[in-house]
Amino acid sequence: MLIFPLINDTSRKIIHIDMDAFFAA
């Protein structure tokens, strides 16, 4: 998964939430 090095905490948290939901599903 490609993630920009300048990604901010908010976007990072959103990505983690999406990934958690994806794996939970």
C-alpha positions as a printed NumPy array, in Angstrom:
array([[  0.   ,   0.   ,   0.   ],
       [  1.432,   3.36 ,  -1.033],
       [  1.412,   6.091,   1.577],
       [  2.816,   9.58 ,   0.986],
       [  5.66 ,  10.447,   3.418],
       [  3.997,  13.799,   4.155],
       [  0.701,  12.256,   5.23 ],
       [ -0.693,  13.888,   8.365],
       [ -1.879,  12.199,  11.582],
       [ -5.547,  12.683,  10.747],
       [ -5.296,  10.956,   7.378],
       [ -3.131,   8.234,   8.909],
       [ -5.733,   7.569,  11.61 ],
       [ -8.487,   7.446,   8.972],
       [ -6.454,   4.935,   6.943],
       [ -5.915,   2.752,  10.03 ],
       [ -9.637,   2.868,  10.825],
       [-10.474,   1.85 ,   7.238],
       [ -7.929,  -0.983,   7.341],
       [ -9.276,  -2.204,  10.71 ],
       [-12.828,  -2.175,   9.346],
       [-11.674,  -4.003,   6.209],
       [ -9.936,  -6.782,   8.153],
       [-12.79 ,  -6.979,  10.677],
       [-15.217,  -7.49 ,   7.805]])
